[in-house]
Amino acid sequence: MARLTKRERVMRAMRFEDVDRVPLYDIFQNDAIIEHYSGQRFAPGNGARLTGLAVGRVLDMTRMAGGPTENPQRIDHGNGWVYQQERWTGWIVQRPFDDLEGCIRWVREDIARARAVVYTDEHRRGFHDHVRERLACFAEGDPDGDPTVLIVESLPGLTYMYHQCGQELFSYLTVEEPELVAEWADALCEAELRRIACIADPELIPLALTADDIAYKNGPLFSPAWLRRNFMPHLKRVNDAWHERGALCVFHSDGNLFPVLDDLVATGIDGLNPLETVAGMHPKLVRERYPQLVLTGGIDVSQLLTFGTPDEVREVCRQAIRDTGGRGYLMGSTTELHWDVKLENAIAMFETAWETVVAAQV
């Protein structure tokens, strides 16, 4: 088979067609990997560019392709929200409420904010310009000027809800104010649907990552029954909106998704990410039970890529290719290549994908 472009390779994999090699899909949040593949050292102001160059050199598809926070700091927004920003991560330090009553008041205000969101032509142009800027940077990093595919995140809103409230208060909220939670989820989903209608463009955005983290290693964060009532209908609306506009949808959630995977498939997802193997989401098991799903990820980042050896990484990568048959599979870590991943292990994963022959010959 002739060499494919990155977009051809990714889209053929999404259609279970033969590819010239297994595509690579990942996120770079690791200084050593970025400096190695960009051929440059980090300096003030060049983080996003170096990340883009490294992504363009290595990956067929990515998301979250910005650079690191160069000056870690605590940020007070002056409205009760205080955040800590570190080089590759961040978290909420303070909220404008600390009890259920305050949380309820804030949620009602946030519902009004979500309902008031309007997406304009200016927003579409700005978003498309951002995507094109990233694609141009990826192309600059590739020896042949071939841009990496940027999959666009599109969240129904559940992660935002429990992240803003905190898990404990959100749990109380779901019990004490179920109608308010349903109203909030609907307002957030409607806002996302307006965003999709504004930015969708199948030429620029062929793939959407319809995502919400709904599970941990032992199973769903919420009961399957609760998710069926309060999450799956919104996910289906988001998937349908992208499908209607010519994009395919890969669903992302960490954790063990098997208890709700039938429900996720029923929402119309085309693929699944990141296949957290330490949570039991092994590519072989998922492929056997759901042969229609494109699989992405499956190379453990919590233990293997962080503490393993290059030879161990190569064997796991080859086994993942064998287990999936090579078709409908994009290789990558079980979420992102974070700051503790060994450079030599990342190289071993990339090189294993690069040396893989056409799927039909695996």
Residue pairs with C-beta under 8 A, 6 or more apart in sequence:
1 18
1 19
1 20
1 358
2 20
3 20
4 12
4 19
4 20
5 146
6 23
6 60
6 61
6 142
6 146
6 147
6 148
6 149
7 147
7 149
7 206
9 19
9 20
9 21
9 23
9 60
10 23
10 25
10 60
10 61
10 149
10 206
10 207
10 330
11 206
12 18
12 19
13 19
13 22
13 23
13 294
13 327
13 328
13 329
13 330
14 207
14 248
14 270
14 271
14 294
14 328
16 294
16 327
16 328
17 327
17 359
18 327
18 358
18 359
18 360
19 326
19 327
19 358
19 359
20 358
21 353
21 354
21 355
21 356
21 357
21 358
22 321
22 326
22 329
22 330
22 331
22 353
22 356
22 359
23 60
23 61
23 330
23 331
23 353
24 58
24 59
24 60
24 61
24 330
24 331
24 332
24 349
24 350
24 353
25 59
25 60
25 61
25 62
25 151
25 273
25 296
25 297
25 330
25 331
25 332
26 59
26 62
26 332
26 333
26 336
26 337
27 62
27 63
27 64
27 65
27 333
27 335
27 336
27 337
28 34
28 51
28 54
28 55
28 59
28 62
28 65
28 336
28 337
29 64
29 68
29 88
29 336
29 337
29 338
29 339
30 88
30 337
30 338
30 339
30 341
30 343
30 346
31 42
31 68
31 339
32 343
33 54
33 337
33 341
33 343
33 346
34 42
34 50
34 51
34 54
35 41
35 42
35 50
35 54
36 54
36 343
36 347
37 53
37 54
37 57
37 58
37 141
38 50
38 51
38 53
38 54
38 57
38 141
39 53
40 46
40 50
40 53
42 50
42 68
44 70
45 70
46 67
47 66
47 67
47 68
47 70
48 66
48 67
48 137
49 67
49 137
50 67
51 65
51 66
51 67
51 68
52 65
52 134
52 137
52 138
52 140
52 141
53 137
53 138
53 140
53 141
54 141
55 62
55 65
55 138
55 141
55 148
56 137
56 138
56 139
56 140
56 141
56 142
56 146
56 147
56 148
57 141
57 142
57 143
58 350
59 148
60 148
60 149
60 330
61 148
61 149
61 150
61 151
61 207
61 330
62 138
62 148
62 149
62 150
62 151
63 150
63 151
63 152
63 153
63 209
64 153
64 336
65 134
65 138
65 148
65 150
68 87
68 88
69 85
69 86
69 87
69 88
69 90
70 87
72 84
72 85
72 86
72 87
73 84
73 85
74 82
74 83
74 84
74 85
74 93
75 82
75 83
75 84
75 85
76 82
77 83
79 96
80 94
80 95
80 96
80 97
81 92
81 94
81 95
81 96
82 92
82 93
82 94
83 90
83 91
83 92
83 93
84 90
84 91
84 93
87 339
88 338
88 339
92 163
92 164
92 166
95 106
95 164
95 165
95 166
96 102
96 106
97 103
97 105
97 106
97 169
99 169
100 169
100 172
100 173
100 176
103 165
103 169
103 172
103 173
104 173
104 177
104 180
106 164
107 165
107 173
107 177
107 180
107 184
108 180
110 164
110 184
111 183
111 184
111 187
114 184
114 187
114 188
114 190
114 191
115 187
115 190
115 191
117 191
117 194
117 195
118 194
119 194
119 195
119 197
119 198
119 199
120 198
123 198
123 199
124 198
124 199
127 198
127 199
128 199
128 201
128 204
131 150
131 152
131 204
131 205
132 204
134 150
135 147
135 148
135 150
136 147
138 147
138 148
138 150
139 145
139 146
139 147
142 148
149 206
149 207
150 205
151 207
151 208
151 209
151 250
152 199
152 205
152 207
152 208
152 209
153 208
153 209
153 211
154 192
154 195
154 196
154 208
154 209
154 210
154 211
154 238
154 242
154 249
155 192
155 210
155 211
155 212
155 238
156 185
156 188
156 189
156 192
156 210
156 212
156 231
156 234
156 235
156 237
156 238
157 184
157 185
157 188
157 189
157 191
157 192
157 212
157 234
158 185
158 212
158 214
158 230
158 231
158 234
159 211
159 212
159 213
160 188
161 170
161 181
161 184
161 185
161 188
162 170
162 221
165 173
173 180
173 181
174 181
174 222
174 226
174 230
181 230
182 230
185 230
185 231
185 234
186 234
188 234
189 234
189 237
189 238
192 238
193 237
193 238
193 241
196 208
196 238
196 241
196 242
196 245
197 241
197 245
199 205
200 241
200 242
200 245
200 246
200 247
201 245
202 245
202 246
202 247
205 247
206 246
206 247
206 248
207 247
207 248
207 249
207 250
208 238
208 242
208 247
208 248
208 249
208 250
209 249
209 250
209 251
209 252
209 273
210 235
210 238
210 239
210 242
210 249
210 250
210 251
210 252
210 269
211 251
211 252
211 253
212 231
212 235
212 253
213 221
213 252
213 253
213 254
213 255
214 220
214 221
214 222
214 227
214 231
214 253
214 255
214 257
214 260
215 221
215 253
215 254
215 255
215 256
215 257
215 260
215 279
216 254
216 255
216 256
216 279
217 255
217 256
217 276
217 278
217 279
217 280
218 255
218 256
218 279
219 255
219 256
219 258
219 259
220 227
220 255
220 256
220 257
220 259
220 260
221 255
222 230
222 231
224 259
224 260
224 263
227 260
227 263
228 260
228 263
232 260
232 263
232 264
232 266
232 267
235 251
235 264
235 267
235 269
236 266
236 267
236 268
238 249
239 249
239 267
239 268
239 269
240 268
242 248
242 249
243 249
243 268
248 270
248 271
249 268
249 269
249 270
249 271
250 269
250 270
250 271
250 272
250 273
250 294
250 296
251 264
251 267
251 269
251 271
251 272
251 273
252 273
252 274
254 274
254 276
254 279
254 334
254 335
255 276
255 279
255 281
256 276
256 279
256 280
256 281
257 264
257 272
257 281
258 280
258 281
261 272
261 286
261 289
261 290
264 272
265 290
265 292
265 293
269 293
270 293
270 294
271 293
271 294
271 295
271 296
271 328
272 286
272 290
272 293
272 294
272 295
272 296
273 296
273 297
273 332
274 296
274 297
274 298
274 332
274 333
274 334
274 335
275 281
275 282
275 283
275 286
275 295
275 296
275 297
275 298
275 334
276 297
276 300
276 334
276 335
277 283
277 298
277 299
277 300
277 334
278 300
278 302
278 303
278 334
281 298
282 298
282 323
283 295
283 298
283 320
283 323
283 324
283 329
284 323
284 324
286 293
286 295
287 293
287 295
287 323
287 324
287 325
293 328
294 328
294 329
294 330
295 324
295 328
295 329
295 330
296 329
296 330
296 331
296 332
297 330
297 331
297 332
297 333
297 334
297 335
298 320
298 329
298 331
298 332
298 334
299 305
299 313
299 316
299 317
299 320
299 331
299 332
299 333
299 334
299 349
300 316
300 333
300 334
301 333
301 334
301 335
301 336
301 337
301 338
301 341
302 334
304 312
304 313
304 316
304 345
305 313
305 333
305 337
305 341
305 342
305 345
305 346
305 349
306 340
306 341
306 342
306 345
308 316
308 342
308 345
309 345
310 344
310 345
310 347
310 348
311 348
313 345
313 348
313 349
313 352
314 348
314 349
314 351
314 352
317 331
317 348
317 349
317 352
317 353
318 352
320 329
320 331
321 329
321 331
321 352
321 356
321 362
322 362
325 359
325 362
326 356
326 358
326 359
326 360
326 362
327 359
327 360
331 349
331 352
331 353
332 349
333 341
333 349
337 346
356 362
